[in-house]
Amino acid sequence: MASRNNRTLIPEARQALNSFKTEVASSLNINLKQGYNGDLTSRQAGSIGGEMVKRMIAYAEQNMNGSSNMMK
């Protein structure tokens, strides 16, 4: 089984990621509270995470500008 962790690779990005998560949740009409959100259903939490990934991939694709050196 793969080990999982929730460490942010760039600690300075933590606040931006939290703001991004709140923005995505709001656009999906899901209310996030400050701190613990264990009352969310798995579907709601998955929707937030899935939408975040979708938007991050779109952002990365838009900013690649034909530069394939990033992946090497």
Backbone as JSON Lines, residues from 0, in Angstrom:
{"i":0,"aa":"M","n":[0.84,-1.17,0.0],"ca":[0.0,0.0,0.0],"c":[0.89,1.24,0.0]}
{"i":1,"aa":"A","n":[0.53,2.2,-0.83],"ca":[1.32,3.43,-0.92],"c":[1.16,4.27,0.34]}
{"i":2,"aa":"S","n":[2.26,4.88,0.74],"ca":[2.16,5.78,1.9],"c":[1.69,7.13,1.41]}
{"i":3,"aa":"R","n":[0.9,7.8,2.23],"ca":[0.36,9.1,1.86],"c":[0.75,10.11,2.92]}
{"i":4,"aa":"N","n":[0.94,11.32,2.48],"ca":[1.16,12.4,3.42],"c":[0.57,13.67,2.84]}
{"i":5,"aa":"N","n":[0.28,14.59,3.68],"ca":[-0.33,15.85,3.25],"c":[0.63,17.02,3.42]}
{"i":6,"aa":"R","n":[1.92,16.73,3.33],"ca":[2.89,17.81,3.45],"c":[2.88,18.66,2.19]}
{"i":7,"aa":"T","n":[2.9,19.96,2.37],"ca":[3.01,20.88,1.25],"c":[4.47,20.94,0.84]}
{"i":8,"aa":"L","n":[4.74,20.73,-0.44],"ca":[6.12,20.73,-0.91],"c":[6.79,22.09,-0.71]}
{"i":9,"aa":"I","n":[6.01,23.14,-0.88],"ca":[6.53,24.49,-0.67],"c":[5.69,25.11,0.45]}
{"i":10,"aa":"P","n":[6.21,25.11,1.68],"ca":[5.42,25.57,2.83],"c":[4.83,26.97,2.65]}
{"i":11,"aa":"E","n":[5.51,27.84,1.92],"ca":[5.02,29.19,1.71],"c":[3.74,29.2,0.89]}
{"i":12,"aa":"A","n":[3.42,28.12,0.2],"ca":[2.24,28.04,-0.65],"c":[0.99,27.6,0.11]}
{"i":13,"aa":"R","n":[1.14,27.22,1.38],"ca":[0.01,26.68,2.15],"c":[-1.19,27.63,2.15]}
{"i":14,"aa":"Q","n":[-0.98,28.91,2.42],"ca":[-2.09,29.88,2.48],"c":[-2.76,30.02,1.13]}
{"i":15,"aa":"A","n":[-1.97,30.05,0.06],"ca":[-2.55,30.16,-1.28],"c":[-3.39,28.93,-1.62]}
{"i":16,"aa":"L","n":[-2.92,27.75,-1.22],"ca":[-3.68,26.53,-1.46],"c":[-4.99,26.53,-0.66]}
{"i":17,"aa":"N","n":[-4.94,27.0,0.57],"ca":[-6.16,27.07,1.38],"c":[-7.15,28.05,0.77]}
{"i":18,"aa":"S","n":[-6.67,29.17,0.27],"ca":[-7.55,30.14,-0.38],"c":[-8.15,29.56,-1.65]}
{"i":19,"aa":"F","n":[-7.32,28.84,-2.39],"ca":[-7.78,28.19,-3.62],"c":[-8.86,27.16,-3.31]}
{"i":20,"aa":"K","n":[-8.65,26.37,-2.26],"ca":[-9.63,25.36,-1.86],"c":[-10.95,26.02,-1.48]}
{"i":21,"aa":"T","n":[-10.89,27.12,-0.75],"ca":[-12.1,27.83,-0.34],"c":[-12.83,28.4,-1.56]}
{"i":22,"aa":"E","n":[-12.07,28.93,-2.51],"ca":[-12.65,29.48,-3.74],"c":[-13.36,28.39,-4.54]}
{"i":23,"aa":"V","n":[-12.71,27.23,-4.67],"ca":[-13.3,26.12,-5.42],"c":[-14.56,25.61,-4.72]}
{"i":24,"aa":"A","n":[-14.49,25.45,-3.4],"ca":[-15.65,24.98,-2.64],"c":[-16.82,25.94,-2.8]}
{"i":25,"aa":"S","n":[-16.54,27.23,-2.75],"ca":[-17.58,28.23,-2.91],"c":[-18.23,28.14,-4.29]}
{"i":26,"aa":"S","n":[-17.42,27.94,-5.31],"ca":[-17.97,27.84,-6.67],"c":[-18.82,26.58,-6.84]}
{"i":27,"aa":"L","n":[-18.59,25.57,-5.99],"ca":[-19.39,24.34,-6.02],"c":[-20.54,24.38,-5.01]}
{"i":28,"aa":"N","n":[-20.74,25.53,-4.39],"ca":[-21.78,25.72,-3.37],"c":[-21.62,24.78,-2.18]}
{"i":29,"aa":"I","n":[-20.37,24.58,-1.77],"ca":[-20.05,23.78,-0.59],"c":[-19.44,24.72,0.43]}
{"i":30,"aa":"N","n":[-20.01,24.77,1.62],"ca":[-19.52,25.67,2.65],"c":[-18.41,25.01,3.46]}
{"i":31,"aa":"L","n":[-17.23,25.61,3.42],"ca":[-16.11,25.15,4.24],"c":[-16.0,26.04,5.46]}
{"i":32,"aa":"K","n":[-15.72,25.42,6.59],"ca":[-15.47,26.18,7.82],"c":[-13.97,26.32,8.0]}
{"i":33,"aa":"Q","n":[-13.58,27.26,8.82],"ca":[-12.17,27.41,9.18],"c":[-11.8,26.21,10.05]}
{"i":34,"aa":"G","n":[-10.76,25.49,9.7],"ca":[-10.33,24.34,10.49],"c":[-10.95,23.04,10.02]}
{"i":35,"aa":"Y","n":[-11.52,22.28,10.94],"ca":[-12.01,20.93,10.68],"c":[-13.29,20.94,9.85]}
{"i":36,"aa":"N","n":[-13.33,20.12,8.81],"ca":[-14.51,20.0,7.95],"c":[-14.91,18.54,7.79]}
{"i":37,"aa":"G","n":[-14.82,17.77,8.87],"ca":[-15.13,16.35,8.84],"c":[-16.58,16.04,8.59]}
{"i":38,"aa":"D","n":[-17.44,17.05,8.62],"ca":[-18.85,16.82,8.38],"c":[-19.2,16.8,6.89]}
{"i":39,"aa":"L","n":[-18.22,17.06,6.02],"ca":[-18.46,16.98,4.58],"c":[-18.62,15.52,4.17]}
{"i":40,"aa":"T","n":[-19.45,15.29,3.18],"ca":[-19.56,13.94,2.65],"c":[-18.33,13.65,1.79]}
{"i":41,"aa":"S","n":[-18.09,12.38,1.53],"ca":[-16.97,12.0,0.67],"c":[-17.15,12.59,-0.72]}
{"i":42,"aa":"R","n":[-18.37,12.64,-1.17],"ca":[-18.66,13.2,-2.49],"c":[-18.3,14.67,-2.55]}
{"i":43,"aa":"Q","n":[-18.65,15.43,-1.5],"ca":[-18.34,16.86,-1.47],"c":[-16.82,17.08,-1.43]}
{"i":44,"aa":"A","n":[-16.14,16.36,-0.55],"ca":[-14.69,16.52,-0.44],"c":[-14.01,16.12,-1.74]}
{"i":45,"aa":"G","n":[-14.48,15.05,-2.36],"ca":[-13.91,14.61,-3.63],"c":[-14.16,15.6,-4.75]}
{"i":46,"aa":"S","n":[-15.32,16.24,-4.71],"ca":[-15.63,17.25,-5.73],"c":[-14.69,18.44,-5.62]}
{"i":47,"aa":"I","n":[-14.4,18.84,-4.4],"ca":[-13.48,19.97,-4.19],"c":[-12.09,19.6,-4.7]}
{"i":48,"aa":"G","n":[-11.58,18.46,-4.26],"ca":[-10.24,18.03,-4.68],"c":[-10.14,17.81,-6.17]}
{"i":49,"aa":"G","n":[-11.16,17.19,-6.75],"ca":[-11.15,16.93,-8.2],"c":[-11.16,18.21,-9.0]}
{"i":50,"aa":"E","n":[-11.96,19.17,-8.56],"ca":[-12.03,20.46,-9.27],"c":[-10.71,21.22,-9.12]}
{"i":51,"aa":"M","n":[-10.09,21.12,-7.94],"ca":[-8.79,21.78,-7.75],"c":[-7.76,21.21,-8.73]}
{"i":52,"aa":"V","n":[-7.7,19.89,-8.84],"ca":[-6.75,19.25,-9.75],"c":[-7.05,19.65,-11.19]}
{"i":53,"aa":"K","n":[-8.32,19.64,-11.56],"ca":[-8.72,20.02,-12.92],"c":[-8.24,21.44,-13.25]}
{"i":54,"aa":"R","n":[-8.43,22.37,-12.32],"ca":[-8.02,23.76,-12.55],"c":[-6.5,23.9,-12.56]}
{"i":55,"aa":"M","n":[-5.8,23.15,-11.71],"ca":[-4.33,23.22,-11.71],"c":[-3.75,22.67,-13.0]}
{"i":56,"aa":"I","n":[-4.34,21.61,-13.53],"ca":[-3.87,21.05,-14.8],"c":[-4.11,22.05,-15.92]}
{"i":57,"aa":"A","n":[-5.29,22.67,-15.95],"ca":[-5.59,23.68,-16.97],"c":[-4.6,24.84,-16.9]}
{"i":58,"aa":"Y","n":[-4.3,25.28,-15.67],"ca":[-3.34,26.37,-15.48],"c":[-1.96,25.97,-16.0]}
{"i":59,"aa":"A","n":[-1.52,24.77,-15.68],"ca":[-0.21,24.3,-16.13],"c":[-0.16,24.21,-17.65]}
{"i":60,"aa":"E","n":[-1.22,23.68,-18.26],"ca":[-1.26,23.57,-19.71],"c":[-1.2,24.94,-20.38]}
{"i":61,"aa":"Q","n":[-1.89,25.91,-19.81],"ca":[-1.89,27.26,-20.38],"c":[-0.53,27.91,-20.27]}
{"i":62,"aa":"N","n":[0.24,27.55,-19.26],"ca":[1.51,28.21,-19.01],"c":[2.72,27.46,-19.53]}
{"i":63,"aa":"M","n":[2.52,26.37,-20.23],"ca":[3.65,25.61,-20.78],"c":[4.23,26.28,-22.0]}
{"i":64,"aa":"N","n":[3.42,26.94,-22.8],"ca":[3.9,27.68,-23.98],"c":[4.83,26.88,-24.87]}
{"i":65,"aa":"G","n":[4.56,25.6,-25.04],"ca":[5.37,24.77,-25.92],"c":[6.7,24.38,-25.33]}
{"i":66,"aa":"S","n":[6.96,24.69,-24.09],"ca":[8.23,24.35,-23.45],"c":[8.14,22.96,-22.86]}
{"i":67,"aa":"S","n":[8.79,21.99,-23.5],"ca":[8.75,20.61,-23.02],"c":[9.93,20.3,-22.11]}
{"i":68,"aa":"N","n":[10.8,21.28,-21.85],"ca":[11.96,21.06,-20.99],"c":[11.57,20.89,-19.52]}
{"i":69,"aa":"M","n":[10.38,21.31,-19.13],"ca":[9.95,21.23,-17.75],"c":[9.86,19.78,-17.27]}
{"i":70,"aa":"M","n":[9.52,18.86,-18.16],"ca":[9.3,17.48,-17.79],"c":[10.57,16.64,-17.86]}
{"i":71,"aa":"K","n":[11.67,17.21,-18.28],"ca":[12.92,16.42,-18.43],"c":[13.8,16.58,-17.24]}
